[in-house]
Amino acid sequence: MNRIESKLIPALFEELQNEKLISVSTVDHETGGPNLCAISWVYAESEERILFVVDSRSRIIKNVEGNPLVVLNIIANESSYAK
């Protein structure tokens, strides 16, 4: 059963205190299509805020500047989560 959480559950918060491979989906700034990237520099600053770092040359930056819609997908705690 799918649930919508307003903040990170404790198990996910703990997972995001260490290096974790996640996927980042953005809207491509040139084509308007989906763009999917894998990153590992991600950190849960709090239960409401997830920080991630990408190279300054990453396509993710231009994509987010053009359209701020972003999905982070995390596989942890025997399930898949998106935020």
N, C-alpha and C positions, 0 to 999 in steps of 0.2 A: 504494500500500500504506500502510495506517495504522500508525503507530508510537506508542508511549507513551513519552514522555521524562520522566525524573524531575526535570529542570531545563531552563531555557531553553537552546536551542542558541545558539551564538555569533551567528548571523545575526539571530535574534529579539532577543537581548539588545541588539545594536547598534540595531535598529529602535526599541526602547523607550527609547533614550537621548534621543530627540527627540519632539516632539509627534506623536501618532499617533491616528487615529480608530479606536476599537474598539467592540465591542458588549458589554454586560454583561447577563447573564440572571440573574434572581433568581426566587424564589417569592413571589408576591404575598401580602402579609400579611392581606388581606381575603378574597380569593377562593380562595387556594391554587393558582391557575393560574400560568402563566408570565408574567413581566414582562421585556420586552426594552427596553433603552435604549442610546443611543449616547453615548459620552463621548470626550473628547480629552485630558483631564488624567490621563495615565497615565505611569508611569516604572518601569523595572526597576532596583530598588536593588541587586540582585544576581541571579545566575542562579537563585536559589531564591525570590526575593521581588519581587512586583510591587505597586507602590503606585498608588492612583488616588484622585482627589478629586472629590467631588460637592457640590453646594449643600446646605446644612443642611435645606432644604425638600424635597429629593429623595425620591421614593418608595423609592429604593434603600435608604436608611437604615432605614426602618421594616421593609422586607422582610428585610434582613439581620439586624436585631434579632430578628425573628420566626422566621427560618430561615436559618442561616449558609451554606446551599448556594448557591454563586455560580459561574457560568461566564463567563470572559472569552474572547471570540472575536477573533482578530487575523488580518487578511489581510496577509501579507508574504512576502517571499522566494519569490514565485510559488506560494504555497499558502495554505491556511487552517488556523489552529491554535486549539485551545481548551485552556484550563487552568482 
